[in-house]
């Protein structure tokens, strides 16, 4: 890992290393004492439903609540120090949905 020459190489090798060390299983499991996974799962479901129903006002309200704080502890550095690449899939899915919601608002 110390000798990779690009970020893409780091991602590839980091993913392989995570799999060999079993860290990919940790990422797949949403449950953890490091963050409030139930809250994140609930907010993710809510955001997705609002976006899919084109409820822009609801999305704006939802995002204003979530983006102003460390919701559910997802900024906990420990969540980002376990594997070489990424973190819990639930958190990554939440981040990706947040981006989709912001884009939905933008293109409205």
Helices and strands as residue ranges (DSSP letters): H 7-20, H 23-28, H 37-52, H 56-66, G 71-73, G 77-80, H 89-107
